[in-house]
Amino acid sequence: MTFCEIFSQSRWPNKLYHHSWKSIMLTVGKAQERILALAGQLDNESVSLADAIGRVLAADVASDVDSPPYDKSLMDGFALSSKSFAGPAAPLRVIETITAGELPRCDVGAGEATRIMTGAPLPRGADAVVMFEQTESTADVVKILAEKVNSEQNILRRGTVMQSGEVVLQAGRTLGPIDIGLLGEVGHDPVRVTRRAKVAVLATGNELVDAAGVPAAGCIRNSNGPMVASQAADQGAIVRDLGIGRDDEAHLRELIGRGLESDILVLSGGVSAGDLDLVPNTLAALGVEKAFHGVEVKPGKPLWVGTYQKQSEAKRTLVFGLPGNPVSSLVCFHLFVIPALRKMTGQRSSLAGRFVGRLQHDWTHPGGRETYFPGHVQSSDGGLVVQLCPWKGSADQRSLVDANALVVFPKERTLYEANSTVEFEWLRAMDSVEKVEVNG
C-alpha cells in the first residue's frame, strides 16, 4: 500500500464525518436556543466593592436604611416656618447654625430661623429653606428678600429616595459605578456576584505562527486567538490562552484536554470539511458530546457546539468550535458564545438587542443564508444611518476595523434601496454614536 493510500484511508472517516453535517444545519435562532439550554448558571461569590465593577449581581439588594435618613436641606440657606413668614424684609432671629453631620439643638418658632448647610438635618418647626442668595443677614438676624416662601421648598423628606427594606438593585444587573455607590450607601460591602466565567481559547492550524512571529511562505499569523480571547475578556471572563494547536491528533488532545477544565472552551479552525480538520473527531475521542454542527448563517456556517462533563463532577464545559476565518470567528462568538456567557453569569438578558436604522445606499443581498454584514452606524437628525463596510469576505479583518455593528439580512435575496429600513446588532454596547449629516 502506498503512502497516499494510507493517508487517504486514515482521513476518510474524518471526511465522512464532516460532510454529513451540511444537511442538518440549524437556523441562528434555533442554534441560540440550543446553546442557552445547555448553558448552566455559575455559582456566586462575595467580592469587595472595590472589585465589583463589571460583575453581575447574584441576588436582589435591599436597603437597610431610609434615604435620606432624616429630613434634610438641599441648599445652603436659612430654615424657617413658611406659615409664620411675615413677608420680605421682616427680620428673623438666627438661633443656631447646623452643618452636615450635626444635629439640630433648637426648634424653630415664629420669627426665628436656623442657618443651615446642604445635607444637614432640618430642625423641628421648619418646613422650608431659603437659599443664602435670597437673604440679607448678620450673625444674629436674617431678612428674607423673597416675596413668598413655599412649604417644602429646598428640603428632602426622610425616605423620599428609598426606604428601609426596599429592593434597590435586582439580580442579573451588571454593576457600574453608580451601582457601586448605591451598594455603599445601603451597606452591601462585600456584595454577592456571579463567579466570572473561565474561558479557554485554542487556535488550530499548521499554517499559524504567533502574532509576534514572521510567517514563512504558506503561513499566516495567529489573529483569531488574540481576537477571540479579547472578546471573552470584554465580557468579563477569565481567559486562558492555550496557544496554537497543530493539525495533529495527539497534540490537539493534549491542548483540548487542558481547555476542558474551563467553563467554556473556544476553538478556532478545524471544524470545516478539509482533510486536516480534526477538531470534531478529537473532541469526540475525549468524551465531548456533540450538540450540533452547522448553522444557516453567513459568515460562520461550520460552527460546532458540544458539551463535556466528567462522571465524577457536576460541572459541565460548553465547547465551541468556531470557523477558522477571522470574521467568521468574530461573528460566531458574537452570536453564540456571548449569549452563553451572559446566561452563565446570570445576566437578565442573554441575547443581543436588535436596533433599526436606514441604509445609506442601495444594496442587493444575494440571499441563501441569514447574513450578518459588517456596518458602521451613525446618528442623524432623522435617526440612525447604516453604511455597509467594503467587506471582502470571511478572511477580511481590515474592513471590520471601521465596523461598530452587524447588519442583519434575511436569507431571501432582496434589493434594498437607499433609506430602506434594516436591523442591526451593536458589536459592543454603545454609549454614544457619531453624528453624521445625511442629504435627502
PLY file of the C-alpha trace (Angstrom):
ply
format ascii 1.0
element vertex 440
property float x
property float y
property float z
element edge 439
property int vertex1
property int vertex2
end_header
0.00 0.00 0.00
1.36 3.37 -0.97
1.75 6.30 1.43
-1.00 8.18 -0.43
-3.39 5.23 0.05
-2.57 5.03 3.77
-3.06 8.80 4.12
-6.37 8.67 2.26
-7.76 5.80 4.34
-6.66 7.37 7.61
-8.51 10.58 6.75
-11.59 9.05 5.12
-13.70 8.66 8.31
-12.91 12.25 9.17
-14.05 13.46 5.76
-17.25 11.41 6.02
-17.98 12.90 9.44
-17.60 16.44 8.17
-19.63 16.15 5.00
-22.64 14.76 6.90
-23.35 17.97 8.86
-24.29 20.18 5.93
-27.79 18.74 5.52
-28.88 19.30 9.14
-27.92 22.92 9.79
-29.89 24.93 12.34
-31.19 28.45 11.97
-29.48 31.13 14.06
-32.46 31.33 16.41
-32.64 27.55 16.92
-28.89 27.34 17.48
-29.10 30.07 20.12
-31.98 28.26 21.82
-29.96 25.02 21.96
-26.92 26.80 23.35
-28.85 28.64 26.06
-30.49 25.38 27.10
-27.01 23.85 27.56
-25.55 26.82 29.45
-25.99 26.48 33.20
-25.57 29.36 35.63
-22.28 29.62 37.50
-22.07 29.72 41.29
-21.59 33.02 43.11
-19.05 34.60 45.42
-18.54 37.62 47.65
-16.29 40.44 46.48
-15.46 43.84 47.89
-16.99 46.90 46.28
-13.50 47.81 45.06
-13.54 44.65 42.92
-17.23 44.62 41.95
-17.21 46.88 38.87
-18.44 44.97 35.80
-19.58 41.98 37.86
-23.11 40.56 37.75
-25.24 40.86 40.87
-26.19 37.40 42.16
-29.10 38.38 44.42
-31.50 41.25 44.93
-30.19 44.01 47.18
-32.49 45.73 49.68
-31.69 48.92 51.54
-31.14 48.72 55.29
-31.72 52.47 55.71
-34.12 55.19 54.71
-32.62 57.66 52.27
-32.28 60.34 53.23
-32.17 59.03 56.83
-33.69 62.31 58.05
-35.43 65.40 56.67
-32.58 67.41 55.17
-31.75 70.67 53.47
-30.94 70.73 49.76
-29.36 74.19 49.90
-27.09 76.38 51.97
-29.53 78.90 53.47
-31.95 79.52 56.32
-34.55 77.08 57.62
-37.84 78.58 58.78
-41.56 78.01 59.02
-43.39 79.04 55.85
-46.59 79.53 57.86
-45.04 82.17 60.13
-43.25 84.02 57.30
-44.32 87.66 57.67
-43.17 88.88 54.28
-39.99 90.26 52.71
-37.60 92.27 54.85
-39.22 91.12 58.12
-36.29 90.32 60.44
-35.89 86.79 61.82
-33.70 85.88 64.75
-30.97 83.34 63.86
-30.99 80.79 66.69
-28.21 78.40 65.61
-26.09 77.09 62.74
-26.28 73.44 61.57
-23.73 71.84 59.26
-23.80 68.35 57.69
-23.04 65.77 60.35
-24.52 67.84 63.18
-27.94 67.53 64.84
-30.28 70.48 65.50
-30.41 71.63 69.13
-33.28 74.11 68.87
-36.79 74.03 67.43
-37.65 76.87 65.04
-40.51 79.06 66.19
-42.30 82.12 64.84
-39.91 84.94 63.99
-36.93 82.57 64.05
-34.61 80.90 61.51
-31.71 78.47 61.60
-28.64 78.91 59.43
-28.30 75.51 57.69
-25.88 73.89 55.24
-26.59 71.47 52.38
-27.21 67.94 53.66
-27.78 68.99 57.29
-30.85 67.73 59.21
-33.87 70.02 59.16
-34.81 71.34 62.66
-38.29 70.77 64.04
-40.65 73.62 63.32
-39.10 74.38 59.91
-40.72 73.30 56.65
-38.72 75.34 54.11
-35.20 76.54 53.34
-34.43 79.87 51.66
-31.07 79.96 49.90
-28.44 82.46 51.03
-28.70 84.37 47.74
-32.26 85.41 48.63
-31.38 86.81 52.07
-29.52 89.55 53.86
-28.04 88.54 57.22
-25.76 89.32 60.10
-24.59 86.89 62.72
-27.89 87.10 64.64
-30.53 88.40 62.21
-31.67 87.49 58.71
-34.08 89.21 56.31
-35.78 87.14 53.60
-35.84 89.05 50.30
-38.21 86.65 48.51
-41.86 87.65 48.17
-43.06 84.19 49.16
-41.77 81.10 50.96
-43.38 77.81 49.94
-43.74 74.87 52.24
-41.30 72.02 51.39
-39.06 74.21 49.21
-35.41 73.12 49.12
-35.90 70.21 51.50
-35.96 66.42 51.05
-38.03 64.36 53.44
-36.81 61.16 55.08
-37.25 58.05 52.91
-38.14 60.03 49.77
-35.33 58.39 47.72
-35.69 54.89 49.18
-36.99 53.21 52.28
-35.52 50.54 54.52
-36.37 47.08 53.13
-36.92 48.34 49.58
-35.20 46.38 46.79
-32.91 48.87 45.08
-30.90 46.61 42.74
-32.08 43.36 41.14
-30.13 40.18 40.50
-28.68 39.93 36.99
-27.59 43.56 36.81
-24.07 44.27 35.58
-22.63 46.65 38.15
-21.49 50.09 37.03
-20.01 52.98 39.02
-23.38 54.36 40.17
-24.41 50.88 41.32
-21.22 50.61 43.38
-22.07 53.92 45.02
-25.59 52.77 45.84
-24.30 49.49 47.28
-22.03 51.51 49.52
-24.97 53.66 50.67
-27.04 50.62 51.66
-24.15 48.83 53.36
-23.58 45.94 50.95
-19.81 45.54 51.14
-18.89 42.84 50.29
-21.53 42.01 47.69
-22.64 38.67 46.20
-21.87 38.38 42.48
-21.80 35.56 39.95
-18.40 33.99 39.50
-16.53 35.13 36.40
-16.57 32.52 33.65
-13.31 30.77 32.84
-12.81 30.63 29.06
-10.03 28.68 27.36
-9.07 29.71 23.81
-7.27 27.49 21.30
-6.50 28.45 17.71
-5.71 25.49 15.43
-3.87 25.02 12.16
-0.42 24.16 10.82
-0.38 27.43 8.94
-0.42 29.59 12.07
2.52 31.30 13.72
2.47 33.53 16.79
1.35 37.11 16.23
4.85 38.29 17.16
6.49 35.96 14.65
7.34 36.33 10.97
5.28 33.92 8.85
7.14 31.72 6.38
5.79 31.03 2.92
2.32 29.49 3.18
1.83 30.60 6.80
-0.11 33.38 8.49
-0.05 34.98 11.93
-2.48 33.81 14.57
-5.03 36.62 14.74
-8.03 34.54 15.82
-6.55 33.56 19.18
-5.95 37.13 20.42
-9.23 38.35 18.90
-11.38 35.66 20.49
-9.53 36.00 23.81
-10.22 39.74 23.78
-13.91 39.14 23.03
-14.10 36.85 26.06
-12.22 39.30 28.28
-14.54 42.09 27.08
-17.40 40.06 28.57
-15.63 39.86 31.92
-14.32 36.31 31.53
-11.06 34.98 32.92
-9.21 33.91 29.77
-6.72 31.08 29.41
-4.84 31.23 26.11
-3.80 27.72 25.07
-1.76 28.98 22.12
-1.75 27.23 18.74
-2.84 23.64 18.21
-1.21 21.84 15.33
-3.13 19.59 12.95
-2.04 16.52 14.87
-4.50 14.49 16.93
-2.08 13.82 19.81
-1.17 17.50 20.10
-4.81 18.56 19.87
-5.84 16.02 22.51
-3.32 17.42 24.96
-4.35 21.06 24.49
-8.08 20.36 24.30
-7.82 18.30 27.46
-6.45 21.34 29.28
-9.18 23.53 27.86
-11.92 21.21 29.07
-11.04 22.22 32.64
-12.62 25.64 31.95
-16.30 26.63 31.91
-16.11 27.28 28.16
-13.61 26.06 25.59
-13.48 28.02 22.34
-11.54 26.53 19.43
-10.90 28.35 16.19
-10.40 26.41 12.98
-10.51 22.71 12.18
-14.30 22.33 12.01
-14.96 22.54 8.25
-14.65 19.76 5.70
-10.92 19.62 4.94
-8.73 16.56 5.30
-6.92 18.12 8.28
-9.99 19.48 10.05
-9.51 17.16 13.01
-11.27 19.01 15.80
-14.69 17.23 15.85
-13.16 13.73 15.92
-10.64 14.74 18.58
-13.39 16.21 20.73
-15.45 13.02 20.37
-12.45 10.90 21.37
-12.11 12.96 24.57
-15.74 12.40 25.50
-17.21 15.69 24.29
-20.80 15.18 23.23
-21.83 16.99 20.05
-24.94 19.15 20.31
-24.97 20.28 16.69
-22.65 21.09 13.79
-23.60 23.70 11.22
-25.73 26.86 11.24
-27.52 28.60 8.38
-25.53 31.79 8.80
-23.03 33.81 6.82
-20.30 34.01 7.86
-19.92 31.08 10.26
-21.70 28.09 8.74
-19.38 25.33 10.12
-19.97 26.23 13.82
-19.59 23.17 16.11
-21.11 23.06 19.61
-20.90 20.39 22.27
-20.62 19.69 25.99
-18.20 17.83 28.23
-18.85 16.52 31.72
-16.77 14.24 33.88
-18.81 11.48 35.50
-17.44 12.40 38.93
-18.25 16.12 38.63
-21.40 18.18 38.27
-19.59 20.91 36.31
-20.19 20.91 32.57
-17.94 22.54 29.99
-19.53 24.16 26.95
-17.39 23.68 23.83
-17.48 25.88 20.73
-15.65 25.08 17.51
-15.55 28.31 15.52
-14.63 28.50 11.82
-11.03 29.44 11.09
-11.70 32.55 9.04
-11.35 35.57 11.34
-14.63 37.30 10.56
-16.50 34.01 10.89
-14.92 33.52 14.32
-15.85 37.04 15.40
-19.45 36.75 14.21
-19.94 33.29 15.75
-18.52 34.47 19.07
-20.91 37.43 18.98
-23.97 35.38 18.06
-23.39 32.22 20.08
-20.64 32.44 22.71
-21.60 35.81 24.21
-25.22 34.71 24.86
-23.87 31.62 26.63
-21.57 33.77 28.76
-24.42 36.10 29.64
-26.66 33.17 30.60
-23.92 31.52 32.69
-23.15 34.72 34.59
-26.83 35.31 35.38
-27.43 38.41 33.29
-31.10 39.25 32.79
-30.88 39.32 29.00
-28.82 36.72 27.15
-29.35 37.75 23.52
-28.21 41.00 21.95
-30.91 43.53 21.22
-31.88 44.40 17.65
-31.95 48.02 16.52
-33.30 49.67 13.38
-31.60 52.11 11.04
-31.84 53.44 7.49
-29.47 52.10 4.84
-27.42 54.93 3.36
-27.06 53.36 -0.09
-28.55 50.74 -2.41
-27.65 47.15 -1.68
-28.55 43.77 -3.17
-28.40 40.92 -0.70
-27.67 37.71 -2.62
-29.63 35.54 -0.19
-29.06 31.88 0.62
-28.29 32.27 4.34
-29.08 34.78 7.04
-26.17 37.21 6.85
-24.50 39.42 9.44
-22.76 42.08 7.39
-20.23 44.47 8.97
-21.53 48.02 9.03
-20.95 51.43 10.52
-23.89 53.10 12.26
-24.08 56.84 12.82
-26.78 59.16 14.09
-28.50 61.84 12.05
-31.41 64.19 12.61
-33.63 61.52 11.06
-32.41 58.66 13.26
-29.69 56.03 12.86
-27.97 55.67 9.50
-26.29 52.43 8.41
-23.40 52.23 5.97
-22.11 48.80 4.95
-18.37 48.30 5.14
-16.46 47.31 1.95
-16.20 43.76 3.27
-14.38 41.30 1.04
-15.30 38.06 2.79
-14.66 35.94 5.87
-10.89 36.49 5.88
-11.13 40.30 5.66
-10.46 41.73 9.11
-9.27 45.06 7.77
-12.75 46.20 6.75
-14.12 45.39 10.19
-11.90 47.96 11.87
-14.47 50.60 10.85
-17.48 48.46 11.83
-19.44 49.06 15.01
-22.40 46.86 14.13
-23.51 43.72 12.30
-26.32 44.41 9.82
-28.81 41.55 9.62
-30.07 40.42 6.22
-32.57 37.52 5.99
-31.78 34.55 3.79
-34.08 35.66 0.96
-32.49 37.56 -1.92
-33.61 41.16 -1.59
-32.90 44.51 -3.22
-32.56 47.27 -0.63
-32.83 50.81 -1.87
-31.24 53.74 -0.08
-33.23 54.73 3.03
-34.61 51.19 3.40
-35.05 50.05 6.99
-32.61 47.38 8.18
-31.98 45.70 11.52
-28.58 45.54 13.17
-26.82 44.47 16.36
-24.12 46.54 18.03
-20.78 44.77 18.13
-20.26 46.34 21.56
-22.55 48.23 23.91
-22.74 51.78 22.57
-22.88 54.78 24.88
-22.79 57.32 22.07
-22.91 57.32 18.29
-21.09 59.63 15.93
-23.31 62.28 14.34
-23.43 62.46 10.54
-25.16 64.80 8.13
-27.37 62.98 5.64
-28.64 64.53 2.43
-32.14 63.67 1.33
0 1
1 2
2 3
3 4
4 5
5 6
6 7
7 8
8 9
9 10
10 11
11 12
12 13
13 14
14 15
15 16
16 17
17 18
18 19
19 20
20 21
21 22
22 23
23 24
24 25
25 26
26 27
27 28
28 29
29 30
30 31
31 32
32 33
33 34
34 35
35 36
36 37
37 38
38 39
39 40
40 41
41 42
42 43
43 44
44 45
45 46
46 47
47 48
48 49
49 50
50 51
51 52
52 53
53 54
54 55
55 56
56 57
57 58
58 59
59 60
60 61
61 62
62 63
63 64
64 65
65 66
66 67
67 68
68 69
69 70
70 71
71 72
72 73
73 74
74 75
75 76
76 77
77 78
78 79
79 80
80 81
81 82
82 83
83 84
84 85
85 86
86 87
87 88
88 89
89 90
90 91
91 92
92 93
93 94
94 95
95 96
96 97
97 98
98 99
99 100
100 101
101 102
102 103
103 104
104 105
105 106
106 107
107 108
108 109
109 110
110 111
111 112
112 113
113 114
114 115
115 116
116 117
117 118
118 119
119 120
120 121
121 122
122 123
123 124
124 125
125 126
126 127
127 128
128 129
129 130
130 131
131 132
132 133
133 134
134 135
135 136
136 137
137 138
138 139
139 140
140 141
141 142
142 143
143 144
144 145
145 146
146 147
147 148
148 149
149 150
150 151
151 152
152 153
153 154
154 155
155 156
156 157
157 158
158 159
159 160
160 161
161 162
162 163
163 164
164 165
165 166
166 167
167 168
168 169
169 170
170 171
171 172
172 173
173 174
174 175
175 176
176 177
177 178
178 179
179 180
180 181
181 182
182 183
183 184
184 185
185 186
186 187
187 188
188 189
189 190
190 191
191 192
192 193
193 194
194 195
195 196
196 197
197 198
198 199
199 200
200 201
201 202
202 203
203 204
204 205
205 206
206 207
207 208
208 209
209 210
210 211
211 212
212 213
213 214
214 215
215 216
216 217
217 218
218 219
219 220
220 221
221 222
222 223
223 224
224 225
225 226
226 227
227 228
228 229
229 230
230 231
231 232
232 233
233 234
234 235
235 236
236 237
237 238
238 239
239 240
240 241
241 242
242 243
243 244
244 245
245 246
246 247
247 248
248 249
249 250
250 251
251 252
252 253
253 254
254 255
255 256
256 257
257 258
258 259
259 260
260 261
261 262
262 263
263 264
264 265
265 266
266 267
267 268
268 269
269 270
270 271
271 272
272 273
273 274
274 275
275 276
276 277
277 278
278 279
279 280
280 281
281 282
282 283
283 284
284 285
285 286
286 287
287 288
288 289
289 290
290 291
291 292
292 293
293 294
294 295
295 296
296 297
297 298
298 299
299 300
300 301
301 302
302 303
303 304
304 305
305 306
306 307
307 308
308 309
309 310
310 311
311 312
312 313
313 314
314 315
315 316
316 317
317 318
318 319
319 320
320 321
321 322
322 323
323 324
324 325
325 326
326 327
327 328
328 329
329 330
330 331
331 332
332 333
333 334
334 335
335 336
336 337
337 338
338 339
339 340
340 341
341 342
342 343
343 344
344 345
345 346
346 347
347 348
348 349
349 350
350 351
351 352
352 353
353 354
354 355
355 356
356 357
357 358
358 359
359 360
360 361
361 362
362 363
363 364
364 365
365 366
366 367
367 368
368 369
369 370
370 371
371 372
372 373
373 374
374 375
375 376
376 377
377 378
378 379
379 380
380 381
381 382
382 383
383 384
384 385
385 386
386 387
387 388
388 389
389 390
390 391
391 392
392 393
393 394
394 395
395 396
396 397
397 398
398 399
399 400
400 401
401 402
402 403
403 404
404 405
405 406
406 407
407 408
408 409
409 410
410 411
411 412
412 413
413 414
414 415
415 416
416 417
417 418
418 419
419 420
420 421
421 422
422 423
423 424
424 425
425 426
426 427
427 428
428 429
429 430
430 431
431 432
432 433
433 434
434 435
435 436
436 437
437 438
438 439
